[in-house]
Amino acid sequence: MNSNDSSLSQRGSNVISNNRAENKLIVRRRLTIGEKAFIIFYTKRRERKQMQLEECVNYLLTTAQHSVFLKMTEKLSVYDITPIQYAVLYCLWENDKRSPKEIAERLKLENSTISGILERMEKKGLIEKNISKEDRRFIQVQLTKKGADLEKDVLNAVEEVNGDVLSVFSQEERSTLKSYLRLLAGVQN
């Protein structure tokens, strides 16, 4: 048997070996004629439709997102915020007070995910959480002065990263790409 064989099974008088390196099934059949035994080897090519990794939408989107994420992380590190913290700040720059649930819905995140992000941002002094006196279950998140003061510089940094990332496209291609990404993400413009 070949050292590339990854599996071996006995089926009656057949032994089937799966040679994945060559995408073949190697079949050894024992044939008995009278008192003589013969072993016959033959191969069957397995037909497999295989998508190239570079054609997989998940791979392409994940790889592209990771590349952009690294650039954005580097640019925002000057302000001691992460890309997701920028997104939370943006929500609050749009509307000074929001509940954690509203922020999670706007960013398409789970409520449990947003609570950890808000906790870290509160420790950094970017936001504060206010608990309603009437209903202690209701929490409102709002910017601190530090969080509000970051708006202009952070938006400029994000715009710079977007410009760098999209510089390989024409203006029309940029518009088309963003339109398709919004469609895939299920977000409106």
Residue pairs with C-beta under 8 A, 6 or more apart in sequence:
1 8
1 17
1 26
2 17
2 19
2 26
4 19
4 20
4 21
4 22
5 17
5 18
5 19
5 26
6 18
6 19
6 20
7 17
7 18
8 15
8 16
8 17
9 15
9 16
13 29
13 30
13 31
14 27
14 28
14 29
14 30
15 27
15 28
15 29
15 30
16 25
16 26
16 27
16 28
17 25
17 26
17 27
17 28
18 25
18 26
19 25
19 26
19 43
23 45
23 46
23 48
24 43
24 44
24 45
24 46
25 43
25 44
25 45
25 46
26 41
26 42
26 43
27 41
27 42
27 43
27 44
28 39
28 40
28 41
29 39
29 40
29 41
29 42
30 37
30 38
30 39
30 40
31 37
31 38
31 39
31 40
32 38
53 59
54 60
61 184
67 165
68 161
68 165
69 83
71 161
71 164
71 165
72 83
72 86
72 158
72 161
73 82
73 83
75 157
75 158
75 160
75 161
76 82
76 83
76 85
76 86
76 154
76 157
76 158
78 157
79 150
79 153
79 154
79 157
80 124
81 89
81 124
81 126
81 150
81 154
84 107
84 117
85 117
85 120
85 121
85 126
86 154
86 158
87 107
88 103
88 107
88 114
88 117
88 118
88 121
88 127
89 121
89 126
89 127
89 143
89 147
89 150
89 151
89 154
91 98
91 102
91 103
91 106
91 107
92 98
92 103
92 127
92 141
92 142
92 143
92 147
93 143
93 148
93 151
96 142
96 143
97 140
97 141
97 142
98 106
98 140
98 141
98 142
99 138
99 139
99 140
99 141
100 111
100 114
100 115
100 118
100 129
100 139
100 141
101 111
103 109
103 114
103 118
103 141
104 110
104 111
104 113
104 114
107 114
108 185
108 186
108 187
109 117
118 127
118 129
118 141
121 127
121 147
122 128
122 129
124 146
125 144
125 146
125 147
126 143
126 144
126 146
126 147
126 150
127 141
127 142
127 143
127 144
127 147
128 141
128 142
128 144
129 139
129 140
129 141
130 139
130 140
130 141
130 142
131 138
131 139
132 138
132 139
132 140
166 174
166 177
169 177
179 189
182 188
182 189
